[in-house]
Amino acid sequence: MTQILHGHILHTPQFGRLEVIPDGYIVLEEGGIAGLYNTLPKKYAAMPLEDYSDCLIMQSFADMHLHAPQYPMLGMGMDLPLLDWLNTYTFCTEARFQDTLYARRVCRQLAEDLISSGTTRVSVFSSRHTDATLILMEELERAGVTGFVGKVNMDRSGGPVQESTDESVSETRRWLENCRFAHVKPILTPRFTPCCTDTLLKELGRLAAEQNLPVQSHLSENTGEIALVKELHPDCHQYWETYHKYGLWKKGTLMAHCVHSGREEQEAMAEYGVTAVHCPASNVNLCSGTAPVRELLNRGVHVALGSDIAGGDLLAMNRVIVMSIRASKIVQIATGAPFLTVPEAYWLGTTAGHQYFGGGAGFQAGCKLHAVVVDDSAMPEPARKLDLTERFERSVYLMDKRHIKAVYSEGRKISLQK
Amino acid sequence: MTQILHGHILHTPQFGRLEVIPDGYIVLEEGGIAGLYNTLPKKYAAMPLEDYSDCLIMQSFADMHLHAPQYPMLGMGMDLPLLDWLNTYTFCTEARFQDTLYARRVCRQLAEDLISSGTTRVSVFSSRHTDATLILMEELERAGVTGFVGKVNMDRSGGPVQESTDESVSETRRWLENCRFAHVKPILTPRFTPCCTDTLLKELGRLAAEQNLPVQSHLSENTGEIALVKELHPDCHQYWETYHKYGLWKKGTLMAHCVHSGREEQEAMAEYGVTAVHCPASNVNLCSGTAPVRELLNRGVHVALGSDIAGGDLLAMNRVIVMSIRASKIVQIATGAPFLTVPEAYWLGTTAGHQYFGGGAGFQAGCKLHAVVVDDSAMPEPARKLDLTERFERSVYLMDKRHIKAVYSEGRKISLQK
């Protein structure tokens, strides 16, 4: 089936490069991008057209790190230090995913909130609960969100959500056997080194190799955590090696935070093709620090963005993009490293994540469409006619659900709950 | 007339102290607070009652620094350095206030946006235009927003919005003669030292004394500005002295930013009763730095918060409160100064501003009610029943217009445009 979208097209095919097609056309064949045009080629003249006239057709967002079972505690406990926050809020909240009816309600609300905020690709941590994890995948699939979900593995220091090593491995296998979703796929998810015994990490490394599975975890988020990892793995010179030792550090591995990753760790990310997921709101909320994003990029590390719900309090990825700009300005004030421009930060929150999943450079031909249509007509009346670059920037800063008129995910137009 | 409000009452009578009255009653007499009660006294049993049952009745916000004519450029030009930002965007945008029909539309949209976001008290910079300034006052009054508005004075380095010294003074007098609004009063507003000649500052100081008018301006926002002020006023050891010299540094003076105010400048604020207006979003957006809020407070300076639209991109003051927490966490990471807790930052964004206008300590008896009623039932389903402190914190982080069920300003219930 051929479909045509008409509107102002804005995308970032390369880091920092915003491409604008005013009054343009996107032609889709079976949801895949056949081409972008300034003028509609004659052969498409009779095809069905969605006319978004003066709206902005922008890339949708990719949220590469969030914790679904923490969604119920969004915006709470932020005055607590990391370990108290984990023990007072996080683990107890995650424990509730034992109740599948509750998990279903939370996952449905989260999935709807994601898609209506323009997030169409995600890599999510579930809890340790297999059934709730399958429910999460089902609810994302139903809402039109695509990407990866992981049942969390944690066989030590996990309070009420700890599992035994055997249980962790056998439940992971049971979970994998039951993952049968079209657009939501499994990713192995050891919580982080302090919560996983060596035996568990080893088993997960074996599973990753055996079933060719991707891996996600946390890395170098705060200094206390790094000291603890050093204590637990005296043989490892650096944090990343604790994952590498067990075959979990490889192309396609996602590592959230990397706030305190030094040169060697950054080089190991670039060398192995590990993606750093920058979570600016969370890093500030939990007083972790500000990640050296420009340095990571300069070293050739692939960097994407994450909301890190609920260490982060911002689910809407345009607000996370803005937070990444603010965090980079803080870094600039301190170190002089140039801040992230709007097109650069937008690339991190869109293209970088889409590419992780095999998507293209912006709206690249051959790839399924992931887009949001933004109606900015209710934003403050400007002092003069704005150009599209200005409207793009303003939308990144100001858009919320009310401005999002349509969302396309994996080539499908999604019906939004308003 | 007696009116009664029923709901969960939350307010900050002192810096950092949150007082909670679950299922409480606020009794109003002619819009003034007669008392807060756990149980409704019998004598009020037959009086009209607004039942907000399970909603939160919280203090409304005070935005102590924003630029009305910059509202049209909200969320734009953020990648530019301060001076380019002023010259490319700000001055041209402000120049449009020459057109009173345009000014009317912008002011109406801004006033409605303020009140529906729960901001009931403001101190606003208008442009240099007298007529537009009067329109701004009228539109705030109409929407139910109270506080101060200033016609901006700027007789040098003002590009398209510069005025002559004589014009600046005579137009200020004309403006003052025409200020006849019940809840919106004039405040003298020299833009900042670099934009005002000595003659103008002197005339404004005279006017301030003559008509007993309050003053607002900018102080020590960025290092380039401070160097420029030093150059213009070689006789002044510090920036604040350039205002003091002309009688503009006095009790009731509002100084926005104070990012780089050192010990002596801070002490001069405390000594003279000058209020520092902290604008965390703006300071980061424009790479100015992070204000030493804890230090200012420890030195006895009265500190309130401002959105600083449009250097700031966040009009909703709960989001500015959250940004002040984030900024303080950045400062903590760098210097160890304890970050602002949620009740502390909330006090800055509410009580501190209300007190500036003569309001009380939280919902203090004898003061007119300034409140927002928050319905948090559509926020993510929590993992367990939340206590009111948690719901308060969550509301500060997550609320937006959709959650604001009612707004009271100066004792009056405002009809919100939804």
Interface residues (C-beta under 8 A of the other chain):
Chain A: Y71 P72 M73 L74 G75 M76 G77 M78 D79 C92 T93 R96 Y102 R105 V106 Q109 L110 D113 A281 V284 N285 C287 G289 T290 D313 V322 I325 R326 K329 I330 Q332 I333 A334 F339 T341 V342 M379 P380 E381 P382 A383 R384 L386 E390 E393 R394 S395 V396 Y397 L398 D400
Chain B: Y71 P72 M73 L74 G75 M76 G77 M78 D79 C92 T93 R96 Y102 R105 V106 Q109 L110 D113 A281 V284 N285 C287 G289 T290 D313 V322 I325 R326 K329 I330 Q332 I333 A334 F339 T341 V342 M379 P380 E381 P382 A383 R384 L386 E390 E393 R394 S395 V396 Y397 L398 D400
